Amino acid sequence: MTGALVVSVYLLALAGFLGLDVISKVPPTLHRPLLAGMNAIAGVTLLGAIHAARVGGGVLGAVAVGLATVNVVGGFVATDRLLGASEKKKT
């Protein structure tokens, strides 16, 4: 049991460092398209959570739907802020 926990923590740390390295090398011109793509993936995740809650039911399904909904809404809020920051201000 302890060995599996150590491997899981190691993989989580490795994925975090790898993700940070990949994201830091993305040029600014690609931020909007990548954010839009992530919103689409988050929508698919929400559909999967709804399906899991319908088939499996229970508290875990409801938690999955709630977290996936927060993920989708947060993605759209971040996209809106990014687009708002790039618009020219009216004088």
N, CA, C and O atoms as a GROMACS GRO file, in nm:
protein
  364
    1MET      N    1   0.082  -0.118   0.000
    1MET     CA    2   0.000   0.000   0.000
    1MET      C    3   0.087   0.126   0.000
    1MET      O    4   0.057   0.221  -0.072
    2THR      N    5   0.192   0.127   0.078
    2THR     CA    6   0.278   0.243   0.087
    2THR      C    7   0.355   0.264  -0.043
    2THR      O    8   0.378   0.378  -0.084
    3GLY      N    9   0.395   0.155  -0.108
    3GLY     CA   10   0.466   0.166  -0.235
    3GLY      C   11   0.380   0.230  -0.343
    3GLY      O   12   0.429   0.310  -0.422
    4ALA      N   13   0.252   0.196  -0.347
    4ALA     CA   14   0.161   0.254  -0.445
    4ALA      C   15   0.141   0.403  -0.418
    4ALA      O   16   0.129   0.481  -0.512
    5LEU      N   17   0.137   0.441  -0.292
    5LEU     CA   18   0.123   0.582  -0.257
    5LEU      C   19   0.245   0.662  -0.300
    5LEU      O   20   0.232   0.773  -0.352
    6VAL      N   21   0.363   0.606  -0.278
    6VAL     CA   22   0.487   0.674  -0.317
    6VAL      C   23   0.492   0.691  -0.470
    6VAL      O   24   0.530   0.798  -0.519
    7VAL      N   25   0.454   0.588  -0.543
    7VAL     CA   26   0.453   0.596  -0.689
    7VAL      C   27   0.350   0.699  -0.736
    7VAL      O   28   0.376   0.775  -0.830
    8SER      N   29   0.235   0.703  -0.672
    8SER     CA   30   0.132   0.800  -0.709
    8SER      C   31   0.178   0.943  -0.684
    8SER      O   32   0.156   1.030  -0.769
    9VAL      N   33   0.241   0.969  -0.571
    9VAL     CA   34   0.292   1.103  -0.541
    9VAL      C   35   0.403   1.140  -0.638
    9VAL      O   36   0.411   1.254  -0.683
   10TYR      N   37   0.489   1.044  -0.671
   10TYR     CA   38   0.597   1.068  -0.768
   10TYR      C   39   0.540   1.104  -0.905
   10TYR      O   40   0.587   1.197  -0.969
   11LEU      N   41   0.440   1.031  -0.950
   11LEU     CA   42   0.379   1.059  -1.080
   11LEU      C   43   0.307   1.194  -1.080
   11LEU      O   44   0.310   1.265  -1.181
   12LEU      N   45   0.242   1.229  -0.971
   12LEU     CA   46   0.176   1.359  -0.961
   12LEU      C   47   0.278   1.472  -0.970
   12LEU      O   48   0.256   1.569  -1.042
   13ALA      N   49   0.389   1.459  -0.899
   13ALA     CA   50   0.493   1.563  -0.904
   13ALA      C   51   0.555   1.570  -1.043
   13ALA      O   52   0.580   1.680  -1.094
   14LEU      N   53   0.581   1.456  -1.104
   14LEU     CA   54   0.639   1.453  -1.238
   14LEU      C   55   0.545   1.517  -1.340
   14LEU      O   56   0.589   1.594  -1.425
   15ALA      N   57   0.416   1.486  -1.332
   15ALA     CA   58   0.318   1.546  -1.423
   15ALA      C   59   0.308   1.696  -1.402
   15ALA      O   60   0.292   1.771  -1.498
   16GLY      N   61   0.316   1.741  -1.278
   16GLY     CA   62   0.312   1.884  -1.250
   16GLY      C   63   0.430   1.957  -1.310
   16GLY      O   64   0.413   2.061  -1.374
   17PHE      N   65   0.550   1.905  -1.291
   17PHE     CA   66   0.669   1.970  -1.347
   17PHE      C   67   0.668   1.964  -1.499
   17PHE      O   68   0.707   2.061  -1.564
   18LEU      N   69   0.625   1.854  -1.556
   18LEU     CA   70   0.618   1.842  -1.702
   18LEU      C   71   0.515   1.939  -1.759
   18LEU      O   72   0.540   2.005  -1.860
   19GLY      N   73   0.400   1.949  -1.694
   19GLY     CA   74   0.296   2.043  -1.739
   19GLY      C   75   0.344   2.187  -1.731
   19GLY      O   76   0.320   2.265  -1.823
   20LEU      N   77   0.411   2.222  -1.624
   20LEU     CA   78   0.464   2.358  -1.609
   20LEU      C   79   0.566   2.388  -1.717
   20LEU      O   80   0.569   2.498  -1.772
   21ASP      N   81   0.651   2.291  -1.748
   21ASP     CA   82   0.753   2.310  -1.851
   21ASP      C   83   0.689   2.328  -1.989
   21ASP      O   84   0.731   2.414  -2.066
   22VAL      N   85   0.588   2.248  -2.019
   22VAL     CA   86   0.522   2.257  -2.150
   22VAL      C   87   0.446   2.389  -2.162
   22VAL      O   88   0.455   2.456  -2.265
   23ILE      N   89   0.371   2.426  -2.060
   23ILE     CA   90   0.291   2.547  -2.064
   23ILE      C   91   0.378   2.672  -2.072
   23ILE      O   92   0.341   2.769  -2.137
   24SER      N   93   0.492   2.671  -2.007
   24SER     CA   94   0.578   2.790  -2.008
   24SER      C   95   0.640   2.815  -2.145
   24SER      O   96   0.684   2.927  -2.172
   25LYS      N   97   0.642   2.715  -2.232
   25LYS     CA   98   0.700   2.731  -2.366
   25LYS      C   99   0.597   2.764  -2.473
   25LYS      O  100   0.632   2.773  -2.590
   26VAL      N  101   0.470   2.784  -2.434
   26VAL     CA  102   0.366   2.818  -2.531
   26VAL      C  103   0.376   2.968  -2.561
   26VAL      O  104   0.374   3.050  -2.470
   27PRO      N  105   0.384   3.003  -2.690
   27PRO     CA  106   0.389   3.147  -2.723
   27PRO      C  107   0.255   3.215  -2.695
   27PRO      O  108   0.151   3.150  -2.700
   28PRO      N  109   0.258   3.344  -2.665
   28PRO     CA  110   0.134   3.415  -2.630
   28PRO      C  111   0.027   3.412  -2.738
   28PRO      O  112  -0.092   3.421  -2.708
   29THR      N  113   0.066   3.399  -2.864
   29THR     CA  114  -0.033   3.397  -2.972
   29THR      C  115  -0.118   3.270  -2.970
   29THR      O  116  -0.224   3.266  -3.032
   30LEU      N  117  -0.073   3.168  -2.902
   30LEU     CA  118  -0.148   3.042  -2.897
   30LEU      C  119  -0.233   3.028  -2.771
   30LEU      O  120  -0.303   2.928  -2.756
   31HIS      N  121  -0.230   3.126  -2.681
   31HIS     CA  122  -0.305   3.112  -2.556
   31HIS      C  123  -0.455   3.101  -2.579
   31HIS      O  124  -0.521   3.016  -2.520
   32ARG      N  125  -0.511   3.188  -2.664
   32ARG     CA  126  -0.656   3.185  -2.687
   32ARG      C  127  -0.703   3.055  -2.751
   32ARG      O  128  -0.801   2.997  -2.703
   33PRO      N  129  -0.639   3.006  -2.858
   33PRO     CA  130  -0.685   2.880  -2.915
   33PRO      C  131  -0.673   2.762  -2.819
   33PRO      O  132  -0.759   2.674  -2.816
   34LEU      N  133  -0.567   2.760  -2.740
   34LEU     CA  134  -0.551   2.651  -2.643
   34LEU      C  135  -0.656   2.659  -2.533
   34LEU      O  136  -0.706   2.556  -2.487
   35LEU      N  137  -0.691   2.780  -2.491
   35LEU     CA  138  -0.794   2.796  -2.389
   35LEU      C  139  -0.930   2.752  -2.443
   35LEU      O  140  -1.008   2.690  -2.371
   36ALA      N  141  -0.958   2.784  -2.569
   36ALA     CA  142  -1.083   2.739  -2.630
   36ALA      C  143  -1.088   2.587  -2.638
   36ALA      O  144  -1.192   2.526  -2.614
   37GLY      N  145  -0.976   2.527  -2.672
   37GLY     CA  146  -0.970   2.381  -2.677
   37GLY      C  147  -0.990   2.317  -2.541
   37GLY      O  148  -1.056   2.214  -2.528
   38MET      N  149  -0.934   2.378  -2.439
   38MET     CA  150  -0.952   2.327  -2.303
   38MET      C  151  -1.097   2.340  -2.257
   38MET      O  152  -1.146   2.256  -2.183
   39ASN      N  153  -1.165   2.447  -2.301
   39ASN     CA  154  -1.307   2.461  -2.269
   39ASN      C  155  -1.388   2.349  -2.332
   39ASN      O  156  -1.482   2.297  -2.272
   40ALA      N  157  -1.352   2.312  -2.454
   40ALA     CA  158  -1.422   2.201  -2.521
   40ALA      C  159  -1.398   2.070  -2.447
   40ALA      O  160  -1.491   1.990  -2.430
   41ILE      N  161  -1.276   2.047  -2.402
   41ILE     CA  162  -1.245   1.924  -2.327
   41ILE      C  163  -1.320   1.924  -2.193
   41ILE      O  164  -1.368   1.820  -2.148
   42ALA      N  165  -1.330   2.041  -2.131
   42ALA     CA  166  -1.404   2.051  -2.005
   42ALA      C  167  -1.552   2.020  -2.026
   42ALA      O  168  -1.616   1.960  -1.940
   43GLY      N  169  -1.607   2.060  -2.141
   43GLY     CA  170  -1.745   2.027  -2.172
   43GLY      C  171  -1.766   1.878  -2.188
   43GLY      O  172  -1.868   1.824  -2.144
   44VAL      N  173  -1.671   1.811  -2.250
   44VAL     CA  174  -1.678   1.666  -2.264
   44VAL      C  175  -1.668   1.598  -2.128
   44VAL      O  176  -1.734   1.498  -2.101
   45THR      N  177  -1.584   1.654  -2.041
   45THR     CA  178  -1.572   1.602  -1.906
   45THR      C  179  -1.704   1.615  -1.830
   45THR      O  180  -1.742   1.525  -1.756
   46LEU      N  181  -1.773   1.727  -1.850
   46LEU     CA  182  -1.903   1.746  -1.786
   46LEU      C  183  -2.003   1.643  -1.837
   46LEU      O  184  -2.080   1.587  -1.758
   47LEU      N  185  -2.003   1.617  -1.966
   47LEU     CA  186  -2.093   1.515  -2.020
   47LEU      C  187  -2.061   1.376  -1.962
   47LEU      O  188  -2.152   1.299  -1.930
   48GLY      N  189  -1.933   1.346  -1.948
   48GLY     CA  190  -1.894   1.219  -1.888
   48GLY      C  191  -1.935   1.209  -1.742
   48GLY      O  192  -1.977   1.103  -1.696
   49ALA      N  193  -1.924   1.319  -1.669
   49ALA     CA  194  -1.966   1.319  -1.529
   49ALA      C  195  -2.117   1.301  -1.516
   49ALA      O  196  -2.164   1.231  -1.427
   50ILE      N  197  -2.193   1.365  -1.606
   50ILE     CA  198  -2.338   1.348  -1.604
   50ILE      C  199  -2.375   1.203  -1.634
   50ILE      O  200  -2.464   1.146  -1.570
   51HIS      N  201  -2.306   1.144  -1.730
   51HIS     CA  202  -2.333   1.003  -1.763
   51HIS      C  203  -2.297   0.912  -1.645
   51HIS      O  204  -2.372   0.820  -1.613
   52ALA      N  205  -2.183   0.938  -1.582
   52ALA     CA  206  -2.141   0.856  -1.467
   52ALA      C  207  -2.239   0.870  -1.352
   52ALA      O  208  -2.269   0.772  -1.283
   53ALA      N  209  -2.290   0.991  -1.330
   53ALA     CA  210  -2.387   1.011  -1.222
   53ALA      C  211  -2.518   0.940  -1.254
   53ALA      O  212  -2.584   0.888  -1.164
   54ARG      N  213  -2.555   0.939  -1.381
   54ARG     CA  214  -2.681   0.874  -1.420
   54ARG      C  215  -2.671   0.722  -1.408
   54ARG      O  216  -2.763   0.656  -1.360
   55VAL      N  217  -2.558   0.668  -1.451
   55VAL     CA  218  -2.541   0.522  -1.447
   55VAL      C  219  -2.510   0.474  -1.306
   55VAL      O  220  -2.572   0.380  -1.257
   56GLY      N  221  -2.413   0.539  -1.242
   56GLY     CA  222  -2.369   0.494  -1.110
   56GLY      C  223  -2.449   0.552  -0.996
   56GLY      O  224  -2.469   0.488  -0.893
   57GLY      N  225  -2.494   0.675  -1.016
   57GLY     CA  226  -2.568   0.742  -0.909
   57GLY      C  227  -2.480   0.769  -0.789
   57GLY      O  228  -2.358   0.760  -0.796
   58GLY      N  229  -2.542   0.802  -0.682
   58GLY     CA  230  -2.470   0.822  -0.556
   58GLY      C  231  -2.409   0.960  -0.543
   58GLY      O  232  -2.421   1.046  -0.630
   59VAL      N  233  -2.343   0.977  -0.431
   59VAL     CA  234  -2.283   1.105  -0.396
   59VAL      C  235  -2.163   1.135  -0.484
   59VAL      O  236  -2.141   1.251  -0.522
   60LEU      N  237  -2.086   1.034  -0.518
   60LEU     CA  238  -1.966   1.055  -0.599
   60LEU      C  239  -2.002   1.110  -0.737
   60LEU      O  240  -1.930   1.195  -0.790
   61GLY      N  241  -2.111   1.062  -0.795
   61GLY     CA  242  -2.156   1.114  -0.924
   61GLY      C  243  -2.196   1.260  -0.915
   61GLY      O  244  -2.166   1.339  -1.005
   62ALA      N  245  -2.265   1.297  -0.809
   62ALA     CA  246  -2.306   1.436  -0.790
   62ALA      C  247  -2.185   1.526  -0.769
   62ALA      O  248  -2.182   1.639  -0.819
   63VAL      N  249  -2.086   1.479  -0.696
   63VAL     CA  250  -1.964   1.556  -0.676
   63VAL      C  251  -1.891   1.574  -0.809
   63VAL      O  252  -1.839   1.682  -0.837
   64ALA      N  253  -1.887   1.468  -0.890
   64ALA     CA  254  -1.822   1.477  -1.021
   64ALA      C  255  -1.892   1.579  -1.110
   64ALA      O  256  -1.825   1.657  -1.179
   65VAL      N  257  -2.023   1.581  -1.110
   65VAL     CA  258  -2.098   1.678  -1.190
   65VAL      C  259  -2.071   1.820  -1.138
   65VAL      O  260  -2.052   1.911  -1.218
   66GLY      N  261  -2.071   1.838  -1.010
   66GLY     CA  262  -2.045   1.969  -0.952
   66GLY      C  263  -1.906   2.021  -0.986
   66GLY      O  264  -1.891   2.136  -1.026
   67LEU      N  265  -1.804   1.937  -0.971
   67LEU     CA  266  -1.668   1.980  -1.001
   67LEU      C  267  -1.648   2.006  -1.150
   67LEU      O  268  -1.578   2.100  -1.188
   68ALA      N  269  -1.708   1.923  -1.234
   68ALA     CA  270  -1.698   1.945  -1.378
   68ALA      C  271  -1.768   2.074  -1.419
   68ALA      O  272  -1.721   2.144  -1.509
   69THR      N  273  -1.878   2.106  -1.355
   69THR     CA  274  -1.949   2.231  -1.384
   69THR      C  275  -1.864   2.351  -1.344
   69THR      O  276  -1.856   2.449  -1.418
   70VAL      N  277  -1.802   2.344  -1.228
   70VAL     CA  278  -1.713   2.452  -1.185
   70VAL      C  279  -1.598   2.468  -1.284
   70VAL      O  280  -1.557   2.580  -1.314
   71ASN      N  281  -1.546   2.358  -1.336
   71ASN     CA  282  -1.438   2.362  -1.434
   71ASN      C  283  -1.482   2.431  -1.562
   71ASN      O  284  -1.409   2.514  -1.616
   72VAL      N  285  -1.600   2.399  -1.612
   72VAL     CA  286  -1.651   2.460  -1.735
   72VAL      C  287  -1.675   2.610  -1.714
   72VAL      O  288  -1.632   2.692  -1.795
   73VAL      N  289  -1.742   2.645  -1.606
   73VAL     CA  290  -1.771   2.787  -1.579
   73VAL      C  291  -1.642   2.866  -1.560
   73VAL      O  292  -1.629   2.977  -1.610
   74GLY      N  293  -1.548   2.809  -1.489
   74GLY     CA  294  -1.419   2.875  -1.470
   74GLY      C  295  -1.344   2.895  -1.600
   74GLY      O  296  -1.279   2.998  -1.619
   75GLY      N  297  -1.353   2.799  -1.690
   75GLY     CA  298  -1.288   2.812  -1.820
   75GLY      C  299  -1.348   2.925  -1.902
   75GLY      O  300  -1.276   3.001  -1.966
   76PHE      N  301  -1.480   2.937  -1.898
   76PHE     CA  302  -1.544   3.045  -1.973
   76PHE      C  303  -1.517   3.181  -1.909
   76PHE      O  304  -1.503   3.281  -1.980
   77VAL      N  305  -1.509   3.188  -1.779
   77VAL     CA  306  -1.475   3.314  -1.711
   77VAL      C  307  -1.333   3.355  -1.747
   77VAL      O  308  -1.307   3.473  -1.774
   78ALA      N  309  -1.240   3.260  -1.748
   78ALA     CA  310  -1.102   3.291  -1.783
   78ALA      C  311  -1.091   3.336  -1.928
   78ALA      O  312  -1.016   3.428  -1.959
   79THR      N  313  -1.167   3.272  -2.018
   79THR     CA  314  -1.166   3.312  -2.158
   79THR      C  315  -1.221   3.452  -2.174
   79THR      O  316  -1.167   3.532  -2.250
   80ASP      N  317  -1.328   3.482  -2.103
   80ASP     CA  318  -1.387   3.616  -2.110
   80ASP      C  319  -1.289   3.722  -2.061
   80ASP      O  320  -1.277   3.829  -2.121
   81ARG      N  321  -1.221   3.694  -1.954
   81ARG     CA  322  -1.122   3.790  -1.901
   81ARG      C  323  -1.007   3.808  -1.998
   81ARG      O  324  -0.958   3.920  -2.015
   82LEU      N  325  -0.962   3.699  -2.061
   82LEU     CA  326  -0.851   3.707  -2.156
   82LEU      C  327  -0.892   3.789  -2.278
   82LEU      O  328  -0.814   3.872  -2.325
   83LEU      N  329  -1.012   3.767  -2.328
   83LEU     CA  330  -1.059   3.844  -2.443
   83LEU      C  331  -1.084   3.989  -2.406
   83LEU      O  332  -1.059   4.079  -2.486
   84GLY      N  333  -1.132   4.014  -2.285
   84GLY     CA  334  -1.152   4.151  -2.239
   84GLY      C  335  -1.022   4.227  -2.223
   84GLY      O  336  -1.018   4.348  -2.245
   85ALA      N  337  -0.917   4.158  -2.184
   85ALA     CA  338  -0.788   4.223  -2.165
   85ALA      C  339  -0.725   4.260  -2.299
   85ALA      O  340  -0.647   4.355  -2.306
   86SER      N  341  -0.758   4.187  -2.405
   86SER     CA  342  -0.695   4.215  -2.534
   86SER      C  343  -0.773   4.316  -2.618
   86SER      O  344  -0.723   4.361  -2.721
   87GLU      N  345  -0.895   4.353  -2.575
   87GLU     CA  346  -0.973   4.452  -2.649
   87GLU      C  347  -0.919   4.591  -2.624
   87GLU      O  348  -0.863   4.621  -2.518
   88LYS      N  349  -0.935   4.675  -2.723
   88LYS     CA  350  -0.892   4.815  -2.706
   88LYS      C  351  -0.994   4.888  -2.622
   88LYS      O  352  -1.115   4.869  -2.638
   89LYS      N  353  -0.946   4.969  -2.532
   89LYS     CA  354  -1.035   5.045  -2.446
   89LYS      C  355  -1.092   5.164  -2.522
   89LYS      O  356  -1.022   5.230  -2.598
   90LYS      N  357  -1.221   5.189  -2.499
   90LYS     CA  358  -1.286   5.303  -2.564
   90LYS      C  359  -1.249   5.430  -2.488
   90LYS      O  360  -1.253   5.435  -2.366
   91THR      N  361  -1.215   5.533  -2.564
   91THR     CA  362  -1.177   5.658  -2.499
   91THR      C  363  -1.281   5.765  -2.524
   91THR      O  364  -1.266   5.877  -2.476
   0.00000   0.00000   0.00000
